Amino acid sequence: MADTARARKLADRIQVVVAETLERRIKDPRLGFVTITAARVTGDLREATVFYTVYGDETERAATAAALESAKGVLRSEVGRQTGVRHTPSLTFVADALPDSAKLIDDLLARAQQADAAVRSTAAGAGYAGDADPYRTPAAGDADDSDDESTAKTEADTQEGDRP
C-alpha cells in the first residue's frame, strides 16, 4: 500500500496531465467546454477517478462523456509517460455533481431569502397582541397610597415606643 500523500500527489499530477492533454492533443469535435475538477487515486495506485464538468446542456454532456471514453487510451498513455510510475492507473471519468449541488443550494437560499422577506413585510405593520409592556406594575394611585399607609404606621409605632 502506498501512503496517502503519494496518492494525493499522483492524483494532482493526473488532473493536470489530463487537463493539458485534453486541451492540446485531443481534437474530438464531441468534446465540449470541459473542465477537470478533481482526480482521486486508490491506495494501491492502480485506479484513478477523474471528475469533470461540462458547460452546456444535457446533449453536450453526453457527447463529452462519449469523447472522454474514446480518448481514454490516449489519456492513460500520456499519464503514464508524464508521471513515470511503474503501473499506470486505469482512468475512469465521472461527471462531477458539484455544479448541480451548488445550483440546488443557491435555489434553497433564494427561497429562504424570499420567506424571510415575507416575514419581515408581515411584521412591519404588526402590533403587540396584548399591551406593549406585558409585565404587571402597580397602578400609579395604588403605589402612592400603600407607601403612605406604611409610612404612617411606622411613624405611629415609633411615637408609641418613645412614650414611657
Buried (B, 14 or more C-beta within 10 A) or exposed (E): EBEEEEBEBBBEBBBEBBBEBBEEEBEBEBBBEBEBBBBBBBEEBEEBBBBBBBEEEEEBBBBBBEBBEEBBEBBBEBBBEBBEBEEBBEBBBBBBEEBEEEEEEEEEEEEEEEEEEEEEEEEEEEEEEEEEEEEEEEEEEEEEEEEEEEEEEEEEEEEEEEEE
